[in-house]
Amino acid sequence: MSIKFEHVSYIYSPETPLEKKGLDNVSFKLQDGSFNAIIGHTGSGKSTLMQHFNALIRPTSGKIEIAGTTITPETTNKNLKELRRHVSLVFQFPEAQLFENTVIDDIAFGPKNFGYDNEKALASARFWLKKVGLPEEIGKRSPFELSGGQMRRVAIAGVMAYEPDILCLDEPAAGLDPEARKQMMALFSEYQKEGHTVILVTHNMDDVANYAENVLVMEHGKMIKQAAPRDIFKDRNWLQEHHLEEPKSSMFAAKLQNYQFAKLPLTIADLVKDIETNLKG
Ligand SMILES: Nc1ncnc2c1ncn2[C@@H]1O[C@H](COP(=O)(O)OP(=O)(O)OP(=O)(O)O)[C@@H](O)[C@H]1O
């Protein structure tokens, strides 16, 4: 059950002086269980695209197939609960949406909303509190007494606690220190390896290089390229032309270097396999 966008366009404030094309004839497919990144300049349409994944906004034209649901311009808000249980969207600075009296109740809110009984919701909340790296005793505290980084973890645990099949993240590590960013990205990577689909909007090219298998590049509302990170980042001229940065990470450079020193392959098929193994590993 892949995710499929077919000729999706979206216009903000149509037929008014403020009319603005947010998406322009976007088509692509994403594989189940893949780690995808959406990159592009500010204002290129990344967040607009992201909000289509759980029908928070619906296409002005075109069609989306996702998690067994078809989204078209005619789709209404009715019957979207099932879609939103499967496809979850985490906005930038999700900690702004915490509201319960205790951390554990805040994390359990999502699971309860999607039909877990009280006991199961609390068990899931305790499990995810630990998974995001917070000690058990924090569960009893008010989320508003925590640091910004801890609040971010609570908010993300609240989404992961009902285990959506498709996790959409808009700059989830923005403003976190490098260690916290790494832990957060490792958490999403593990979630993907367990079989879920992850879609990440980011300006951080190191995260793209280190974690994504598939990259969508947005520019002026159009998707101008879809490829593996190595294919996106190997062409410096193309990157410069589109004002995109290269990853700085030594990890990605090391992966490429390992590949150069890998044992001499015997056939083209071996060579391709070798490259893939080295870049994946
Ligand atoms: N609510 C809105 N009303 C009108 N235009 C909007 C609205 N939201 C976004 N836009 C416009 O649509 C275009 C795409 O915006 P979008 O937020 O999707 O870009 P983005 O790539 O996510 O940017 P950033 O990296 O800054 O978050 C921009 O030109 C933006 O100004």
The ligand as an SDF file (V2000), in Angstrom:
LIG
                    3D

 31 33  0  0  0  0  0  0  0  0999 V2000
   -2.0020   30.1220    4.6760 N   0  0  0  0  0  0  0  0  0  0  0  0
   -1.3990   30.5890    3.5790 C   0  0  0  0  0  0  0  0  0  0  0  0
   -1.9970   31.5230    2.8050 N   0  0  0  0  0  0  0  0  0  0  0  0
   -1.4150   31.9890    1.6760 C   0  0  0  0  0  0  0  0  0  0  0  0
   -0.2100   31.5530    1.2130 N   0  0  0  0  0  0  0  0  0  0  0  0
    0.4390   30.6290    1.9580 C   0  0  0  0  0  0  0  0  0  0  0  0
   -0.1150   30.0930    3.1750 C   0  0  0  0  0  0  0  0  0  0  0  0
    0.7500   29.1880    3.6750 N   0  0  0  0  0  0  0  0  0  0  0  0
    1.7920   29.1580    2.8190 C   0  0  0  0  0  0  0  0  0  0  0  0
    1.6000   30.0240    1.7960 N   0  0  0  0  0  0  0  0  0  0  0  0
    2.5130   30.2580    0.6620 C   0  0  0  0  0  0  0  0  0  0  0  0
    2.6640   29.0510   -0.0670 O   0  0  0  0  0  0  0  0  0  0  0  0
    4.0300   28.8640   -0.4470 C   0  0  0  0  0  0  0  0  0  0  0  0
    4.5660   27.5490    0.1290 C   0  0  0  0  0  0  0  0  0  0  0  0
    4.6000   27.6780    1.5490 O   0  0  0  0  0  0  0  0  0  0  0  0
    5.0970   26.5080    2.4970 P   0  0  0  0  0  0  0  0  0  0  0  0
    4.8300   26.9260    3.9180 O   0  0  0  0  0  0  0  0  0  0  0  0
    4.5020   25.2410    2.0530 O   0  0  0  0  0  0  0  0  0  0  0  0
    6.6610   26.5120    2.2110 O   0  0  0  0  0  0  0  0  0  0  0  0
    7.8480   25.7210    2.9580 P   0  0  0  0  0  0  0  0  0  0  0  0
    8.6940   25.1430    1.9040 O   0  0  0  0  0  0  0  0  0  0  0  0
    7.2860   24.8090    3.9880 O   0  0  0  0  0  0  0  0  0  0  0  0
    8.6180   26.9190    3.6730 O   0  0  0  0  0  0  0  0  0  0  0  0
    9.5270   26.9100    5.0460 P   0  0  0  0  0  0  0  0  0  0  0  0
   10.7610   26.1530    4.7460 O   0  0  0  0  0  0  0  0  0  0  0  0
    9.7860   28.3720    5.2470 O   0  0  0  0  0  0  0  0  0  0  0  0
    8.6800   26.3260    6.1510 O   0  0  0  0  0  0  0  0  0  0  0  0
    4.7810   30.0950    0.0520 C   0  0  0  0  0  0  0  0  0  0  0  0
    4.8940   31.0140   -1.0010 O   0  0  0  0  0  0  0  0  0  0  0  0
    3.8990   30.6360    1.1520 C   0  0  0  0  0  0  0  0  0  0  0  0
    4.0450   32.0430    1.2680 O   0  0  0  0  0  0  0  0  0  0  0  0
  1  2  1  0
  2  3  1  0
  2  7  2  0
  3  4  2  0
  4  5  1  0
  5  6  2  0
  6  7  1  0
  6 10  1  0
  7  8  1  0
  8  9  2  0
  9 10  1  0
 10 11  1  0
 11 12  1  0
 11 30  1  0
 12 13  1  0
 13 14  1  0
 13 28  1  0
 14 15  1  0
 15 16  1  0
 16 17  2  0
 16 18  1  0
 16 19  1  0
 19 20  1  0
 20 21  2  0
 20 22  1  0
 20 23  1  0
 23 24  1  0
 24 25  2  0
 24 26  1  0
 24 27  1  0
 28 29  1  0
 28 30  1  0
 30 31  1  0
M  END
$$$$
